[in-house]
Amino acid sequence: MDASLESLCAAAETAPLLHNGQHPHGRPPGARPLQGQVAPRQRLQRSQPMHILAVRRLHQGDQQLRTSSLPAIPNPFPELCGPGSPPALTPGSVPPGPAAAKQDVKVFSEDGTSKVVEILADTTARDLCQLLVYRSHCVDDNSWTLVEHHPHLGLERCLEDHELVAQVESTMASESQFLFRKNYAKYEFFKNPTNFFPEQMVTWCQQSNGSQTQLLQEPRHLQLLADLEDSRIFSLMAGRKQYGAPTDYGFCIKPNRVRNEAKELRLLCAEDEQSRTCWMTAFRLLKYGMLLYQNYRIPQQRKAMLSPFSTPVRSVSENSLVAMDFSGQTGRVIENPAEAQSAALEEGHAWRKRSTRMNILGSQSPLHPSTLSTVIHRTQHWFHGRISREESHRIIKQQGLVDGLFLLRDSQSNPKAFVLTLCHHQKIKNFQILPCEDDGQTFFSLDDGNTKFSDLIQLVDFYQLNKGVLPCRLKHHCIRVAL
């Protein structure tokens, strides 16, 4: 068999698994098929894990990008990359699209609002996202994505930035929709591959002699399940209920020709969320290869080319904050530590006085009996109001299981409290924020009153700079926009 990169071989292997579910030769954690016929066993060529070269030239239309080092992303399907087959991450280019022609596309937001946008036939998903960002007055941080949503099949996936929107829409049923959504995990595996692949796979890829190691101790028996060239990978939204999946972590290989029929879907199921993410990331690498790295690098290259002389934006962190004195005509940096500490204490007292005045004003306003400090957070994008624990977890999963992704919501068990929902190591954790009183003033704390804040905005600002009792700092907030 000529094992090409566009052939997917699902695991039906006799080789033993490790105690943590990792395969001894470096495959992603185990996933088992749920349904669908498979072809007879066919012989495949063996190979070793791929070691990505340090320097390659990338092509995107007429634009050429050069990178000094590529991340150590392992080859998740070494048996598909024999001597006659290219590895998963090889230089690629976006296929030419059809002749430019205009058409209307309807895009929905998370709150149910929609907008009809006129696009060209060669408009990519990135182009449409940037247009929606501009029209919705959002911050363009390259984490917005277009989601292909099939409610009747219970499937959805994020379009790759280079995919043509019109081409994808031609394969969708009338009930299907495009959603405009954040996805912070879109290229996270380039930054932190160990969060997506078993550590053993990444280690082999990083070792200089890893490609020479004999990893196979006994024959493996693989069966051809699907061809990825004319198929796409989706997540199952309700696999247990709709398809009888054994876990909640199902995914699907859907042929492009399938619109409403579920019988031709190739359904698989992972043991946990991390395993599902690992498999789906491996499929993305197998299908698109170097195009994913191009998509990841292009926004950074364009930003550098458009504003080579602009002042770099400083990150808001504890390393970029200094004490300043603005009492004179011009501001000055306070370099004396004792003077800086005194200024900080004075500012703290001034902040408390301002907060007291705000509370007095709030109690005299129509907001009574609530004070301004207890309602001002409702203006923030990271506050999602009275949603359930399950809904908050669903939003976190949809917008990417990356470290520091968070949202705040009203507590269901305590009407006076709030809950911080935070993602860390692809797991979602909840922290209760309780009100407490000090000198007749209400404060908020998530560490039993050891650290107090006059309102939730101050609390979020603090934990964006300091992790405190949290497993990590707050980095990305879940956001929903109205189109």
N, C-alpha and C positions, 0 to 999 in steps of 0.2 A: 504494500500500500504506500502510495506517495503521501506522506504525512505533511500536510500543509498547515500554515498557521491558522487558517480559517476552519479547521476541523476541530471540533470539541469532543474530547473523550472523557466521559464521566467515570467516576471511580467505581469500579466493580472488581476490586483487587483482592488478591489472596495474601499480600504482604501484611505483616502484623502492624498494628497501630501502637504508638507510644501511650504512656499513661495519661497524658494530657490531650489526647486526640490528634496529635501531630503525627504525620506520616514519617517514617524513618528516613525516607529519601528526599524530604524537603517539600512535599506537596502541601497545599493548604489543608486545614482540618477537614475531617470527613463530612461528606454530605451524601445523602442517599436519594435516589429517584423516588417519586411518589406514583407516577403513572407514565404510560407511553411505551410503545414497543421500541425495541432496540435492534440494531442490525447484528448479524452474526459476528462472532469474534474475528478480528482481523489483526494481522501482525503489524506492529509498529516499530519504527527504529528507535533505539535508545540514544540518549545523549546525557550530558552532564549539565549542571546549572550554569547559566550564562553569566559571564563577568562583563559588565558594561564598560566600554572603552571610555577613557577620560575625556576625549575631545572628539566631537563630531560636528558636522555642518548641518544646520537645519534649514529647510526650505518651506516657505509659506507663500505661494503665488510667486510674485517677483521679489519678495522680501527674503533676505537671508539672515539668519540668526546664528551667532556663534556663542557657545557656552564653554567655559573653561573646565567644568566638571559636571558630570551627571550623577544623580543620586544612586546609591547602591540599592536599586530595586531588584529583587530576585526574580528569576524566571519561574513562574508557578507551574508551568507545564513543560518540563524538560523533555519528556518523551515525544513531544510534537516538534521538537527542534533538532532534527538530525543533521548530519553533515550537509545534506542537500536542501535543508530548509533554513530560512532566516530565523533569528531569535525573536522573542516577543517585542523588544524595543529596538526597532530598526528605523532608519530615517524614512519618513513618509511625507506625503503631500496630500493636500485636500483634493479629492477628485473634482474635475471640472463640472460645474452645474449647468443646468439648461439655460437657454437664452433668457435674458431679462424680460419679465412680464409681470404686471401688477395683479395682485389679488388681495382679498380681505381675509384677515385671520382674527378670530375672537379669542381673547385671552382673559382668564378669570384670576381673581386674587383670592386670598385665603378667606376673606369675609364675604365672598359670594358676588362681589361687584365684578363687572367685566368691562372690557374696552375692545372695540373693533379697530384694528390697525391695518393700514394698507402697506403691503410689503412687496418686494420684488421676488422673482422666483429664485434668485441667488442670495437671498437674505439668510444669514446664518443665525443660529440661536443666540450667539453673542451679540450680533447686531440688533436683534429684536429686544434683548434684555437691556442693552444700553439705551435704546429708544424709550422703553418703558420707564427706566430709571430717570431719564431726562423729563419725561412728561409727568411723572409722579413726584418729582422733586425729592428723590431718594439720594442717599450717598452711594456713589459708584465705587465699591470696594472689590469688584470682580468676584463677589460671592453670590450674586444673583444668578438664578438659573431658570430655565423653562422646563416644566414638568409635563410629560405625556401621561395623561390620566385616563384610565379605562375603568369606570365604575361598574359596568356590567360584568367585566371579567375579574374585577378585584385586583388590578395591576396598575403600577405606575413606575416611572423611571425618569431620571433627569437627562435631558438631551445634552450631548457633548457640544462644546462651544462651536465646533466646526460644522455641525450637521445643518443641512438645509431645511428650514422650517416647512417650506412648501412640499418638499419631498417626503418629510415625515407625515404631514397632514394627509397626504394622498393614501397612506396606509392605515388611517384611523377611521373608526366607525362613526356614525352620526352622533352616538351618545358620548363619545370621547371628547376630552377637553384639553386645552393647554392651560397650565397654572403658572403663575408668576410667583416664585418663592425663593427664599434664601437657602443656600446650601454651602455651609462653611467647610464641609468635609470633601468638597469636590476634588481638590488637589492636595489634601492633607497627607496622603501617603507618600508624596515626594518629600515632605518635610520630616515626617516621623514614620518611616516604614515599619518600625518594630511595633507600632500600634495597630498595624493592619495585617502583617504577616508573622508567622511563628519566628521567634528569635533565631532558631537554628537555620532557617532559610536565609535570613539577612546576613548572618555570620558567614555562611558558606559563600555568599556573593561577595562579601567584603574581603575574604581571604584571597591572597594572591594565588595560592595553589588549590583553591577550592574547586576550580573547574577540572582538576586532574584527579580528584578523589573518586575512588570507586564507591558509589553509593548503593548500587543494587546488589543485593545478596541472593535474590531468587527471582525467577521470572514473574512479571506482572501480567495480568489478564485484563485488558481494557476493551470496552465495547463502544462503538460509535453511537453517540446519542443524537447529535444535531450538528448542522453546519452553521457556523456563526456568520458567514458571509451575507446571508439573506435573513438573519434573525437578530433580535435584540434581547437584552437581559432586563428583566423587570423584578421588582419586589412584590411579594404578595401582601396585600393590605389586611386580609382576613382569611388566612389560609386554613385555619381550623374550621371555621364556620362554613366557608364556601367550598372547600375542597377536601375537608377531612384530614388536614395535615397533622402529624403527630406533635409538632411544636408550632410556636408563633413566628418562627424564623424561616419562612419559605421564600423561594425565589423561582423564577420561571424563565425559560427560553422560549420566546414567542416568534414564530416565523412572520415575516412582514406581510405575507398574503392573508394571514388569519385576522379577521376583524371581530366576529361575534362567536365563533365556535371555540369551545374550550377543549374539544377532544384532541386537537392537534398541538396543544401546549405541552411542553416538557417541564414538568414540575419537580422541583427538588426541595429538600428540607435540611437545614443545618441544626446543630445542637443548641447554639446560642447566637446572640446578636454579633459577637465578635467573629465567629466562624462564618456567618452569612456575609458580613462585610468583607472578610478575607476572600471568599469565593467570588463575590461580585466584582471586587477590585481586580482579581486575577483575570476574570473574563474581559473586563475593560482593557487591560493591558494586552491580552491576547488578540482582541479584535482590532484595537486602534493603534497600539504600539506607540511609536515616537510622536504621533499626532497629539497625544495627551500631554507630553512634555512641551510641545510647541504651544499648545493652548495655555499651559501654565506660565510659560516664559514670555509670551507675546505682550500681555499687558504691561509687564515690567519694562520690556524693551521699548515699547511705544511711549511710555511715560518718560523714560530717560531721553528719548529722541525729541519729544515735543517740548520739554522744558529742561534743556541741559544746563541753563544758567540760573534756574530758579533755586530759591533757598530750600534745602531739604526740610521736610516736615519732621519735627522732633516728636518722638513717641512720649506719651504721658506716662512716666514711670518714676519711681523714687530716685532714679539716677539723673532725671532731667529737671528736678524741682530744687530751687534755691530760695533762701530767705532774701526778701527785698524790702527796702525802706523807701516809701513814697511820700515821706513827710516834707521833703524839700521840693524844689521846682523840677528836679529830675530824679528818677529812681536810681538807687544804687544797691549793689549786692552786699549783703551783710556777711562778712567773712569771719568775724569774731564769734566763736561758738556760744559764749555766754550771752552776747547781745542777741544772737539769733534765737536762743531759748527764751529770753525775755520777750522778744517780739512775738514769738509763738504763743506765749501765755497771754499777752495783751490781746492778741487777735482772738484767742479762745474766749476771753471775757467779753470782747466786743460782739462775737458771734452769739453768745448766750443772751446778751442784752437785745440784739436784733431779733432773736427768736422769741424773746418774751414780748417785745412790741408786736411782733407778727401774731402771736397768740391772742393778745389783747384785741388787736384789730379784727382777728378772725372771730372772736367771741361776740363782737359788736356788729358783725356783718350778717347777711342772710345765711352764712355757713353755720351759724350757731345751731346745735351745741358742738358741732365738730370744729376743731381748730384747723387753721390752714396747714399746719405741719402734718395733719393726719389725712389730708386729701390732695396735697400738691403732687404726690407721686402719680396720680391718675393721668397727668399730662405726659408721662414718660412712655416711650415706645416699649421699654422692657416690662412695663406693668400690664398684665393681661386680665385683671379683674377677677370676677367670680367664676373661675373655671375649675373643673374637677382635677384631681390628681392624675387620672388616666389621660385627660385631654392635655395636660401640661407635658406629660411624658411623650405623647404622640407628637406634639409640636417640636420638642427637643429632637426626637428621632428624625422627623422630616427635615429639619434644618441642619442636620449633620451632627453625629456623635463625636464632637471634638472637645478637647479639654477647655474648660472655661465658658462653655455655652450655657446661658442661664436665662431665666425669667423670674419675675415675682408675681404672686397671685394672692388673692384673699384666702385665708384659712377656712376650710369647711368645718373643722371641729371647734374653732374658737373665733367668734365673730369679731373680736378685737385684735386678733393676731394676723400675721401674714406668713407666707411660705416662700422661701427661695428654692427654686428647683435648678439644680446644677449638674452638669455632665463632667465626669472625670474618669479617664481610662475606659471609655465607652460604656460606662455605667451611670445611671441617673440617681441622684441623691436629693433628698429634701431636707431643708433646715428651717425650723420654725423661728419666726421673728416675733418676739413678745414685747408689748408695751410695758414700760416701768415708769414710776414717778420719782422725781427728785426735786425737792423744794417747790412742790406744787406744779412742776412742769413735766409734761409727758415726753419720754424718750423711747427709743426703740433699740433692741439688742437681740443678737442671736447667740450670745455666749453667756446667758444668765446674768446679764447686767454688768459684766466686767468691762465691756466696751459699749458706750451709749452714744446714740446719735439723735439729733433733734428731729430728723425726718428720714424717710427712706432714701431720698436722693443723696443725702450725706452718707448714709450707710453704703449705698452702692458705690459711690465715689471712693470711699475708703477701701473697700474690698477689691476694687479694681487696681489699687496700688499695693495692697497688703493682703496676703491670703489669710492671716490670722488663724482662726480655728478651722477654716475651710481647707479642703484637700488641695485646692489650687486657687489662683486669683480669678476674678471675673474678667472674661476677655471679650466674648461675643454675646450680644443680647438677641433673643428671638424677637423678630419684628414682623408685623403684618401691615401691609399698606393697602389703601383703597385705590383702585384704578379709576 
